[in-house]
Amino acid sequence: MWCLCAKLGTMGRSPRGAGPAPVDSQFDRRRLRVDAGLNRLVIPDGVGAPHEIVGQEARTLLSAAALRELAAARGLPLARGSVADDLSCAYRSEVPGRRQAAVTVMAETGDRLAWVLATLHAPGTAADQGWSAWRQNYLRHWATVDEVGIAGGLMAGAVGAAVVDATNSVLHRLGVPVSARLVPRPELAGLLGAGRCAGVANGTVVAVDLGHSTAKSGLVQMWQGEVSELRISRRADVGLDPGTPVPVEQLETLLDDAVRAAAADAEERTERVDAIAFSVACYISAPTPEGSAYVGMPDLRGAKWSAKFQALFGRCVNVEILHDGTAAASSWAPSPGSVSATVTLGTYLAVGFPV
């Protein structure tokens, strides 16, 4: 079973080399294409954003690099591999200037997220920023979303709640009919959602989350269709550039290390693994080199990897492959009756709709 979603990729204008616009206009929120994404969504005049923000793309406002730039401008250095941790530490600091800098960065990030969500609800966005009929329908669907789950490594610790509070404050002031909600354990949403999508009601799932900043793997315990426990087996800083595809050999080593760490944990705990689920920061359907470092992913359902999995776990197991936005969107339960979506704040933006 495939749960398909697209990485927030090219937005706001037709991507270079995209070719002719597709003739079909059907929008399936479970099978997003390269037309989807928020990274190149442009903040227009008229949504309440400050003059200096108007005309900027979402990726320049809400990436890990953007948060580091915001903090640096306030004398608060954040390491590339620990943005949320450093920001949370500064927020808890007893040094007034340091804590105030962190508060300001979190509030500004929440404001920026609000302007992105306001843009998605603006009446002219679909027509102005939809370069194909499919993308126009995609943006029209976004205009109906009234609850947005916020996930991602940048939302870990004290950061997530502060950002979401600031976002909702601005949305309320602007009168935009959408609210933001921090998903449970936002930095682990990819692993949790992958576990939930693996099709295991009761049992153990090896979950692997491949982001551009970090790669994680762990064991997800499922009970009656819900996650009862998550045990992290391996976390590695990878620091990949989404515009530079990783060689297949390096990807295979990364994958092998992640899966073997989880397999060793399962063996130590004498647990039988029922499925493996991969959350990947890449389009699953027709990936583009400029969109992800993982565009060269090997065939994890092919004979080579099937044999490897069988040797590791002593049996054939189901393999699930998801875009990380899909996984994050599957990690939480939206409010009954809501039209929901998920935005993941990490190296860049990622989006998902419930499957």
N, C-alpha and C positions, 0 to 999 in steps of 0.2 A: 504494500500500500504506500502510495506517495502522498505526502502533504506538501503541496507546492505553494510557494510564495516568492516574491521577488525582493531583491535588495533594493533599498532606496538608492537608485542610481541616477540617471540623467533626468533633470527636471528643468522646467521653465523655458526650454527651447528644444528644438529637434537636435538630437545628438549627432555628432559628426559620424558619417559613414553609416547612418541608420538605414539608408535606402528608402524606397517608397513607403508611404504610410500603409499599414495593413488595411485591407478592404473591410474586414469584419469589425463590428463595433460591440460585440458581445463582451460584457465584463463579468468575469467570474472571480469573486473575491478570494477564492481558494487557489486560483491558478494565475497569479500575477505575472506580468511579462516585463520586459526591459523598459516598456513605456511607463511602468510604475516607479514610485520612489518620491522622496522628498528632498534629497540633497540639493537639487537644482531648482527647487521651488523658490520663486522670487517674491520678496516681500513688496507688495505694491503700495502706492500712496493711497490713503483713505482707510486703512485698517487700524489706525491709532498708533502706529510705530513712530518713533522719533525720526527726524529728517535723515540722520546719519545711517539709519538702518534701512530706509526705503531703497529698493533696488538691489539689495544684497541677497545672495542665495543662502538657503537654510544651512548648507554645509559650512559656510564661512561663519555662521553664528552659533552652531550647536555641535561642533565636533570636539574631540579631546583637545586638539590644538587650539580651538577657539577659547576653551575654558582656561587653558594655560596662558594664552595671551591676555585674557581679562585679568587673571591673577597677577601676571607679571607687571601689568600697567599699574597695579596697586602695591607693588613691592612685595608680592607673595609668590616666590618661585614654587612651582609644582613639578615634580619629576614625571617624565613621560610615562613611566610604567606604574605610577601610583597617584594619579590625579585625585581620585576620590578620597583615598586614604590621607593624602597630604592636606587636602581641603578640610576634611573632617577634623584632623588634628589641629589645624589652625583655628577652626571654629570652637574647639574646646580649650584653646589657649587662654591663659590668664593675662597675656599681654594684650592690652586693649586695642592697639593698632592692628595687631595681627588678627585678632578675632573679628574686628570690624571689616577688615579686608575680605575675610572669608564670607561674612554675612552679605557684603555688597556683591561679591561674585555670584553667590547662590541666587540672590534676588534678581540680578541682571540676567542670569541664565533662565530663570523662570519667566521673566518678562519676554525674552526672545522666543521661548517655546510658545508662549501665549500668542505672539504675533504670527508664528507659523500656523497655529491652529485657527486663528482668526482669518488668515489668508485662505485656508482650506474651506472656510465657511462663507467667504465673500462671494456674492452673486456672479461676478465676472471671471472668477479664477478658471473655471473649466474652459471657457471660450478663449481666454487670453493665454493660458498656459497649457492647453491641450493640443499637441502637434499632430495627433491622430484621433480618429473617432473613438478608438479604444481608450486612449488616455483621457479624452473628454468624459467618457462614462465613468472612468476610474475617479476622476476629480469630482464628478457629480455625486458619486457614492460617498466620498469623503465629506461632502457638504451635508450628508444625512447623519453622520456619526455624532452621537451626543455624549459618549463616554470614551475616554482615551486612557488606556493603561500605559504607564511610564515605566520602562525597564532599562536595564543596561548597567554596565560596570561603572559608568560615571555617576550613577544614582545610588551607589553603595554608601553605607554609614549614615552620617548626618545630612548628607547632601540631598538625597532624594526627597525627604519630607519638606525641606526648606524650599527646594525648587518647585515642587508641586503646589505648595501653599502660595508662592508668588505667582505661579501661572494662573491658578484659580482666582486670585485677587484681581489680576488684570482682565481675565475673561469676564468676570462679573461686572467690573467697571465698564467694559466695552459693550456689555449686553450680548455677548456671543453665546448661543445656546449649546455649549459643550462644556464638560468638566473633565479635569485630569485626575487620575487616581494612581497612586504608587502601587505597583504590583508587589506581592509578597516576595521578599528576598530578590530584589531586582537584578542584582549582579549574577544570580544563578538562574534567571528565567529561562535561558537557553537549555540548560540541563534538565530543569523541572518539566518544561514543555515537551522536550524530546522524550522523556520518560512517559509522559501522559499520552503521547501519540504513537507509542510502540505497539499498541494493541494487546497489552498484557493487563488483565484485570487483577490477578493476584500472582505476584512473583517478583523476579529481579530483572531489571533492565540495565545494561551498560549504556550510559549516556556519554556522548562526546560532544563538546561545544568548541568549535573552531572559529575564533574571532581573529581580527587583525592585530589586536593587542596581546591577547592571551589565548592559550589553548587549554581546555580543562576536560577531565574525564572523571567519572564517578559511578557509583552504584545507586540506582533509584529503586527503592522498595515500593511496590504497588500493592494496595489493599482495597478491594472492592472498587477498582477503577480510579483511585486517588493515590497521590504520593503520601506514603506514611513516613518515609525516611530518605534522606539523601546523604551519602557519604562520599566526600571528595577523595579521589585516588591520586590525581596528579594535576598540578597547575604549573604551566610554563609560560613565561613571557616570550612572545615571538616577535613583536614589533614589526609586522609586515606592512608593506606599502600596498594599498588596494590596487594601485595602477601598475604594479610589477608582479606578474604571475610567478609563483614559486615553481622551480623545477620539480618534475614528477618525483625524482629520487628523494628530494628533501621533504616533499609532501608525504611520501610513503613512510619515511622515517618518523615524521611527526605523528602520523596516524598510528603506526606500529607502537610507538612509545606510549601513546595515550591509551590504546586498547589493552596493551600488556599490563599497564599499571592497574587498570580496573580488573583484569583477569586475575592478577595476583591477589588483589583484595578479596575477590569472590572465592578464590581457593582457600585463602586464610580463614575466611568466615564459613567455609564449606557450604556456599550457596550456589544453587544451580541457576545459571543465567538463561533467561527465556527469550531475550531479544537484545539487539543492539540498535541504538538510535543516534544518528549524527545530526547535529545542528550546525550548519555551515554558513559562514558569511559570504554567500555567493548565490546568484540566481541558479535555480535548479534547472530551469528550462531556458535554453539558448543563452548561456552566460557570456558575458563580454569581458575581454582582457582588462579594459580600463575600469571595470567595476569591482574586481576582486582579485586578490592574490591566489585564491583557491580555484581559479578557472580551469586548472589542469588536474582536477581531482581524478584519481584512478577509479575504475569501475569496482565499487565495493560489493557489487552483487555478482561479479565475474568469478571464474573458476579459481583464480589465484587467491583472492581474498576469502572466498567461501571456504577453501581448503585451510587457510590460515585460521579463520574463526573456528572451524570444526576442531582443529588441533588444539586451540587454546581452551575451548569450552567443552570438548568431548562430545559434541553433538551439533547438528545443523540448527542454526538460529535465524529467526526473521531479522532482516536488516531494513531499517527505516532511515530515509534521508530527507532532511527538511532544510529549508532556508531558515536562518536564525530568527527572522521576523516571525515566521510561522510558529516556530518553537516558543518564542516569547509570548505570542498571542494565545498559545494553548496552555500557558502556565497559570492562568488565573481565571476566576469565574466572574464575568461581567454582571452588572445588576440586571435582574429580570426585566425583560421588555426593552432593554437598551439596544441601540445600534453601536457596536463597539469596534475599536481598533486599538492597536498597540504601537507605540513608538519607542524604539530602543536607542538610547544615547550611549554611544561608545566611540570607537575611532571615528566613525561617521554615523549618520543616521540610518536606522533600519525600521521597516514598517511591517506589520502583519495584521491580518484579519482572522478571526476565529475560524477554525476548520470544522 
